[in-house]
Amino acid sequence: MADSTRPAPTPEEGLTQRIAHHRATREVLERETLPLATSVDGSTFEFEASLHGLELERGCYVMLEGDDGGRLGQVTEIASESGRVEMDAPDGATSSFTLRLARGSGLLLDRVGTAFHDAKVRLAEPEEVGAVFSRTAPDRAGLTIGELFHAPGVPAVLDSGGFNRHTFMCGQSGSGKTYSLGLLLERVLAETELPIVILDPNSDYVGLGRVRPDADPTASERYQQVHGQVSVWGGDGADHLLRLRFAELATDSQAALLGLDPVRDREEYAALADLLRHTKAGQPLITGLDQLTGSDSPGARQLGLRAANLGILEWDVWARDKPSVLAELADPTSRCTVVDLGSLGTIEEQRLVSQAILSLLWTHRHDRRPCLLVIDEAHNILAADPQGELGRLSTDRAVQIAAEGRKFGLYLLVSTQAPHKVHENVVSQCDNVVMMRMNSRADIGELTSLFSYVPPGLVAGLSSFRMGQALVGGKIFPLSGYVRMGARISEEGGADIPTDWARPRPRAGD
């Protein structure tokens, strides 16, 4: 019975009451929205869920429970969306509401191939995720690099056999890329017999054969065998001085080093070719550039003067009476060769050594010796816009290895913080990816288009990554997902400059 003593609400009060009722009804509708998923193809699914208390996020694992049982899925896209809903009120009036819900899509990782409708969605327990990953694990050696970011405690295990494809790794400064690459190389060394050559421009991997004092004892014991398999070619204190001989270089490398063009510098180029053709007792007449200036041949002396004027004779990289890294790589005595480019005095020497090693490995490709060729800071060696003739030769050779090297056992692992600066014909040949934090929208967009085998929604999440978090996919990790990298076993080489300059300045009177 209406209270006749209560005054009728004013228009303003009536409007306020209707707005409050509208909001309360909308909130009830939003909260009561069941998290449901539907799949029409048995491979992907779409879902909606309430935003209130939402636990789902990009990359997480979910159980989709329907009448025919449960199956594991992974959320690859999720966003807040609004939609209009009309409802009939008890008084016969129709009310219209704008509901805000979470909508998204994902991939089925288990029981693929069966469509379903209105399966209940919930976060998967780590044990449920681990069970599916265990069932799909290959029978080859597994490389445990950490744990699944969205299933704590579940190991992230790479398929070692997947490294018979090229691999691309990227991450901006501060993402943990260098640490993570070292971790990945440790696992390859510890769990497989794959030989490795590392072009190391910042001396980051010179400690790869030494166990950290604080490393896990069990892992350290297993890694002890690696110590004798790693040799470092670098500066003072390395296992071997990083040196090479002029006579070992390919003709195009020698000409590029001296700045010779076969047409523009016809006479000097012909003199160089003539010197290289002549041998004595099976050995080249000229083994080092310093021999040119004292030669009886006018053409050779001209080449010597050119080398002197370019400052090449003063480079520390020339072997003279020291062993050559190219001779080592032609007939390896160590399973892992770390080429410490950072120990060289000039960028030109680094480019020369890099180009010479790429050329040598390609020349010996018919030996069909498997080799993982690791190129860190690849934008400096395999540049989209190479600098100088040596840079062009390096890039051209890398493109050739990327296109044809795999059938000869040459497998690339290129790493960079600037994906757009690496030659596209190298990047596009990579069937494995390890991507860490990238803030550039342009880079993320390019990575999305280049690596179509990784769900675009997962790539879009790179900008929100924390240090040590990675998106891994491809032959080494077919169920692409987010990984939290684990602890290193070996010592790190390069380090950041101490930030003593950031200490508070003492104030007057202190």
C-alpha positions in Angstrom: 0.0 0.0 0.0 1.5 3.3 -1.1 2.5 5.7 1.7 0.1 8.7 1.0 1.9 10.8 3.6 5.2 10.6 1.7 5.5 13.5 -0.8 6.0 12.6 -4.4 9.6 12.9 -5.5 10.5 16.0 -7.4 11.5 15.5 -11.0 15.2 15.9 -10.0 14.8 13.2 -7.3 13.0 10.9 -9.7 15.7 11.2 -12.2 18.4 10.5 -9.6 16.4 7.4 -8.5 16.1 6.1 -12.0 19.8 6.7 -12.7 20.7 4.8 -9.5 18.4 1.9 -10.4 19.8 1.9 -13.9 23.4 1.7 -12.6 22.6 -1.0 -10.0 20.8 -3.1 -12.6 23.7 -2.7 -15.1 26.2 -3.7 -12.4 24.2 -6.8 -11.5 24.0 -7.8 -15.2 27.8 -7.3 -15.6 28.7 -9.2 -12.5 26.4 -12.1 -13.4 27.8 -12.5 -16.9 29.2 -16.0 -17.0 32.6 -16.5 -18.5 31.7 -18.6 -21.6 33.7 -19.6 -24.7 32.6 -20.9 -28.1 34.7 -22.6 -30.8 33.4 -23.0 -34.4 36.5 -24.6 -35.8 37.9 -26.7 -33.0 41.3 -24.8 -33.1 40.4 -21.3 -31.8 37.8 -19.9 -29.4 36.1 -16.7 -28.5 34.9 -15.8 -25.1 33.3 -13.1 -23.0 33.5 -12.6 -19.2 32.6 -10.1 -16.5 35.2 -7.3 -15.9 34.4 -7.6 -12.1 37.1 -9.7 -10.5 38.5 -10.6 -14.0 41.5 -13.0 -13.7 42.1 -13.6 -17.4 44.9 -11.8 -19.2 46.8 -12.0 -22.5 48.9 -15.2 -22.6 47.2 -17.0 -19.7 46.1 -20.6 -19.8 42.4 -21.4 -19.3 40.3 -24.6 -18.9 37.2 -24.6 -21.1 34.7 -26.9 -19.5 31.8 -28.2 -21.6 29.4 -31.1 -21.6 32.1 -33.2 -23.3 34.7 -32.5 -20.7 37.5 -29.9 -20.4 40.3 -28.8 -22.7 43.2 -26.4 -22.3 43.3 -23.1 -24.1 45.4 -20.0 -24.2 44.1 -16.5 -24.3 45.8 -14.5 -27.0 43.6 -11.4 -27.2 41.5 -9.7 -24.6 40.0 -6.2 -24.4 37.1 -4.4 -22.7 34.1 -3.9 -25.0 30.7 -2.2 -24.6 27.4 -3.4 -26.0 23.7 -2.3 -25.8 21.2 -4.6 -24.1 17.5 -4.0 -23.8 15.4 -5.4 -20.9 11.7 -5.3 -20.1 10.9 -3.8 -16.7 8.1 -5.1 -14.4 5.9 -2.1 -15.3 6.2 -3.0 -19.0 8.7 -0.3 -19.9 11.8 -1.2 -21.8 15.2 -0.2 -20.4 18.4 0.0 -22.5 21.8 -0.7 -20.9 25.3 -0.3 -22.1 27.2 -3.3 -20.6 31.0 -3.3 -20.3 32.4 -6.8 -20.7 35.8 -8.5 -21.4 35.8 -10.1 -24.8 38.7 -12.0 -26.4 39.9 -15.0 -28.3 42.5 -17.7 -28.0 44.0 -21.0 -29.2 43.1 -24.5 -28.2 46.1 -26.4 -27.0 44.4 -29.7 -26.1 41.7 -31.8 -27.8 42.1 -29.8 -30.9 39.6 -30.4 -33.7 36.2 -30.5 -31.9 33.9 -27.5 -32.0 31.9 -26.5 -28.9 29.4 -24.0 -27.6 29.2 -22.1 -24.3 32.0 -23.9 -22.4 32.7 -22.4 -19.0 36.0 -20.6 -18.8 38.3 -20.6 -15.7 42.0 -20.1 -15.1 43.9 -23.4 -15.5 45.8 -24.7 -12.6 49.6 -25.1 -13.1 49.2 -28.9 -12.8 46.7 -28.9 -15.7 49.0 -26.9 -17.9 52.0 -29.1 -17.0 50.1 -32.2 -18.0 49.3 -31.0 -21.5 52.9 -29.7 -22.0 54.3 -33.0 -20.9 52.1 -34.9 -23.3 53.3 -32.8 -26.2 57.0 -32.8 -25.3 59.4 -34.2 -28.0 61.5 -37.3 -27.4 64.7 -35.2 -28.1 66.8 -33.5 -25.5 64.8 -30.8 -23.6 66.4 -27.4 -22.7 64.8 -26.0 -19.6 65.2 -22.3 -19.7 62.9 -21.2 -16.9 59.2 -21.6 -16.2 55.9 -20.7 -17.9 55.0 -17.1 -16.9 51.3 -18.0 -16.5 51.8 -21.4 -14.9 54.4 -20.9 -12.1 56.4 -24.0 -11.4 55.8 -25.6 -14.8 59.2 -25.8 -16.6 59.6 -24.0 -20.0 61.3 -26.7 -22.0 62.6 -26.1 -25.5 62.9 -28.8 -28.1 66.7 -28.9 -28.8 66.0 -30.4 -32.3 64.3 -27.2 -33.2 67.7 -25.5 -33.5 68.1 -27.1 -36.9 66.1 -24.0 -38.0 67.3 -20.4 -37.7 66.5 -18.5 -34.6 65.8 -14.8 -34.1 66.1 -13.1 -30.6 65.4 -9.5 -29.8 64.9 -7.3 -26.8 65.5 -3.6 -26.1 68.2 -2.5 -23.6 67.3 -3.5 -20.1 65.0 -6.4 -21.1 67.5 -9.1 -20.0 68.3 -10.2 -23.5 72.1 -10.7 -23.0 71.5 -12.7 -19.8 68.9 -14.8 -21.5 71.0 -15.5 -24.5 73.8 -16.7 -22.2 71.2 -19.0 -20.4 70.0 -20.4 -23.7 73.6 -21.2 -24.9 74.4 -22.9 -21.5 71.5 -25.2 -22.0 72.5 -26.1 -25.6 76.1 -26.8 -24.3 74.9 -28.9 -21.3 72.2 -30.9 -23.0 73.3 -31.4 -26.6 76.4 -32.0 -28.7 75.8 -29.2 -31.1 79.0 -27.2 -31.9 78.7 -23.4 -31.4 80.5 -20.4 -32.8 79.7 -17.1 -31.1 80.5 -13.6 -32.6 80.6 -11.6 -29.3 80.9 -7.9 -29.9 80.7 -6.9 -26.2 82.6 -9.6 -24.5 79.4 -10.9 -22.9 80.0 -14.6 -23.3 83.7 -15.0 -22.5 82.7 -16.6 -19.2 80.5 -19.3 -20.7 82.9 -22.1 -19.7 83.1 -20.9 -16.0 80.6 -21.8 -13.4 79.2 -19.1 -11.2 80.0 -19.4 -7.5 76.3 -19.0 -6.6 74.9 -21.4 -9.2 72.6 -24.2 -8.3 74.8 -27.2 -7.1 72.9 -29.8 -9.1 73.0 -27.8 -12.3 76.7 -26.8 -11.7 77.7 -30.5 -11.4 76.1 -31.3 -14.7 77.7 -28.2 -16.3 81.2 -29.1 -15.2 81.8 -31.1 -18.4 81.3 -27.9 -20.5 84.4 -26.1 -19.1 86.8 -28.0 -21.3 84.6 -27.6 -24.4 84.7 -23.7 -24.5 87.6 -21.7 -25.9 87.7 -18.0 -26.0 89.6 -16.1 -28.7 90.1 -12.5 -27.5 92.6 -10.2 -25.9 95.1 -10.7 -23.1 93.8 -13.2 -20.6 91.8 -15.2 -23.2 92.6 -18.8 -24.1 93.9 -17.6 -27.4 94.7 -14.1 -28.9 92.1 -13.2 -31.5 94.2 -13.1 -34.7 94.0 -13.9 -38.4 96.2 -13.8 -41.5 95.8 -11.7 -44.6 96.5 -14.7 -46.8 93.6 -16.6 -45.3 91.0 -14.1 -46.4 88.9 -14.6 -49.5 89.9 -12.4 -52.4 86.8 -10.2 -52.2 87.6 -9.7 -48.5 91.2 -8.7 -49.2 90.1 -6.3 -51.9 87.4 -4.8 -49.7 89.9 -4.4 -46.8 92.2 -2.4 -49.1 89.4 -0.5 -50.7 90.1 -1.9 -54.1 87.5 -2.0 -56.9 88.3 -4.4 -59.7 87.3 -1.8 -62.4 88.3 1.5 -60.8 91.6 0.1 -59.4 92.5 -2.3 -62.2 96.3 -2.3 -61.8 96.4 -2.7 -58.0 93.6 -5.3 -58.1 95.5 -7.3 -60.7 98.7 -7.0 -58.7 96.9 -8.4 -55.6 95.4 -11.3 -57.6 98.9 -12.1 -59.1 100.4 -12.2 -55.6 97.8 -14.5 -54.3 98.2 -16.9 -57.3 101.9 -17.5 -56.7 103.1 -19.9 -54.1 106.4 -21.4 -52.9 106.4 -24.9 -51.6 102.7 -24.8 -51.5 102.7 -21.7 -49.3 101.6 -18.2 -50.4 104.4 -15.8 -51.2 102.6 -13.1 -49.1 101.1 -14.1 -45.8 100.9 -10.7 -44.2 100.3 -7.2 -45.3 103.6 -6.0 -43.6 105.5 -8.0 -46.2 104.2 -5.9 -49.1 106.1 -2.7 -48.3 109.5 -4.6 -48.6 108.5 -6.5 -51.7 110.6 -6.4 -55.0 107.4 -6.0 -56.9 106.3 -2.4 -57.5 102.7 -3.5 -57.5 103.1 -5.2 -54.1 104.8 -2.1 -52.7 101.9 0.0 -54.0 99.5 -2.3 -52.1 101.7 -1.9 -49.0 101.6 1.8 -49.2 97.8 1.7 -49.6 97.6 -0.5 -46.5 99.9 1.8 -44.5 97.9 4.9 -45.5 94.7 3.2 -44.4 96.3 2.4 -41.0 95.6 -1.3 -41.6 99.2 -2.3 -40.9 98.8 -1.1 -37.3 95.9 -3.3 -36.5 96.3 -5.8 -33.6 94.3 -8.5 -35.4 97.2 -9.7 -37.6 98.5 -13.0 -36.5 102.1 -12.8 -37.5 103.5 -15.6 -35.4 100.3 -16.3 -33.4 97.7 -19.0 -34.2 94.8 -17.9 -36.4 91.1 -18.2 -35.4 90.3 -19.1 -39.0 92.6 -22.1 -38.8 90.9 -23.1 -35.6 87.4 -22.9 -37.2 88.5 -24.7 -40.3 89.6 -27.7 -38.1 88.0 -27.1 -34.6 89.6 -28.4 -31.5 86.9 -27.0 -29.2 83.2 -27.6 -29.3 82.3 -23.9 -28.6 84.4 -21.1 -29.9 83.7 -17.6 -28.4 85.1 -14.9 -30.8 85.5 -11.9 -28.5 85.1 -9.1 -31.0 85.0 -6.7 -28.1 88.7 -7.2 -27.5 89.6 -5.7 -30.8 90.6 -2.0 -31.0 88.5 -0.8 -33.9 85.1 -1.5 -35.4 86.8 -2.1 -38.8 88.7 -5.0 -37.2 85.5 -6.4 -35.8 83.8 -6.2 -39.2 86.8 -7.9 -40.8 86.8 -10.8 -38.4 83.1 -11.3 -38.6 83.1 -11.3 -42.4 86.1 -13.7 -42.5 84.3 -16.2 -40.2 81.1 -16.0 -42.1 83.0 -16.6 -45.4 85.0 -19.4 -43.9 82.0 -21.3 -42.6 80.3 -21.0 -45.9 83.4 -22.2 -47.8 83.5 -25.3 -45.5 79.7 -25.9 -45.8 80.2 -29.1 -47.8 81.9 -30.7 -44.8 78.3 -30.8 -43.5 79.4 -30.3 -39.9 76.5 -29.0 -37.8 77.2 -25.6 -36.2 75.1 -23.1 -34.4 76.4 -19.7 -35.4 75.5 -17.1 -32.8 75.6 -13.4 -33.9 75.0 -11.0 -31.1 74.2 -7.3 -31.9 73.4 -8.6 -35.3 72.4 -5.2 -36.6 76.1 -4.3 -36.8 77.0 -7.4 -38.8 73.9 -8.3 -40.8 72.7 -4.8 -41.4 69.7 -3.8 -43.4 71.8 -0.9 -44.6 75.4 -2.2 -44.4 78.2 0.2 -43.9 81.3 -0.1 -46.2 82.3 -3.0 -48.5 83.2 -5.4 -45.6 79.7 -4.7 -44.1 78.1 -5.5 -47.5 80.0 -8.7 -47.8 79.1 -9.8 -44.3 75.4 -9.1 -44.9 75.4 -10.8 -48.3 77.0 -13.9 -46.9 74.6 -14.0 -43.9 71.7 -13.8 -46.3 73.1 -16.7 -48.2 73.6 -18.7 -45.1 70.0 -17.9 -44.0 68.6 -19.0 -47.3 70.7 -22.1 -48.0 72.9 -22.9 -44.9 70.4 -25.1 -43.1 70.8 -28.0 -45.5 74.5 -27.9 -44.8 74.1 -27.8 -41.0 74.7 -24.1 -40.6 72.1 -22.8 -38.2 71.9 -19.1 -37.3 70.9 -17.6 -34.0 70.9 -13.8 -34.4 70.2 -11.5 -31.5 69.6 -7.7 -31.6 68.0 -4.8 -29.8 67.1 -3.2 -33.1 65.1 -5.7 -35.2 64.4 -3.1 -38.0 68.2 -2.7 -38.5 68.8 -6.4 -39.3 68.5 -7.4 -42.9 65.0 -8.6 -43.6 66.2 -11.6 -45.7 67.9 -12.9 -42.6 65.1 -12.3 -40.2 62.4 -13.7 -42.5 64.2 -17.1 -42.7 64.0 -17.6 -38.9 61.6 -20.3 -37.8 62.2 -19.8 -34.1 61.8 -16.6 -32.0 62.7 -15.4 -28.5 61.3 -11.9 -28.1 61.7 -9.8 -24.9 60.5 -6.4 -24.0 60.1 -4.0 -27.0 58.5 -0.6 -26.6 58.6 0.5 -30.3 55.2 0.1 -31.9 56.9 0.0 -35.3 59.2 -2.9 -34.2 56.3 -4.8 -32.7 54.3 -4.3 -35.9 57.1 -5.6 -38.0 57.7 -8.6 -35.8 54.0 -9.4 -36.0 54.1 -9.5 -39.8 57.4 -11.4 -40.0 56.6 -14.1 -37.6 53.1 -15.1 -38.5 53.4 -18.5 -36.8 53.3 -16.7 -33.4 49.8 -15.4 -32.4 49.7 -11.6 -33.1 48.0 -11.0 -29.8 50.9 -12.4 -27.9 53.4 -10.3 -29.8 51.3 -7.2 -29.0 52.1 -7.8 -25.3 55.9 -7.3 -25.7 55.7 -3.7 -24.5 54.3 -4.7 -21.1 57.0 -7.4 -20.4 59.1 -7.3 -17.2 62.8 -7.9 -17.2 63.6 -11.6 -17.9 60.2 -12.3 -19.5 60.1 -13.6 -23.1 57.8 -14.7 -25.8 59.1 -18.0 -27.2 57.7 -19.7 -30.3 58.6 -21.8 -33.4 60.1 -25.2 -33.8 61.9 -25.0 -30.5 58.6 -24.2 -28.6 55.5 -25.1 -30.7 53.0 -24.0 -28.1 54.1 -20.4 -28.2 53.9 -18.7 -24.9 55.3 -16.4 -22.3 58.3 -17.6 -20.3 60.1 -16.3 -17.2 63.8 -17.0 -17.7 65.6 -19.0 -15.1 69.0 -18.6 -13.4 72.4 -18.7 -15.2 75.0 -21.3 -14.4 78.0 -19.7 -16.1 79.6 -16.3 -15.4 78.5 -13.3 -17.3 81.2 -11.4 -19.3 80.3 -7.8 -20.0 78.7 -5.6 -17.4 77.1 -2.2 -17.1 79.3 0.8 -16.0 78.8 1.4 -12.3 76.3 4.2 -11.5 78.5 5.9 -8.9 77.6 9.1 -10.6 74.1 8.8 -9.3 75.0 8.9 -5.6 73.5 11.9 -3.7 75.9 14.8 -3.6 76.9 15.9 -0.1 75.2 19.0 1.1 77.0 22.0 2.6 77.6 21.3 6.3 77.4 17.5 6.0 
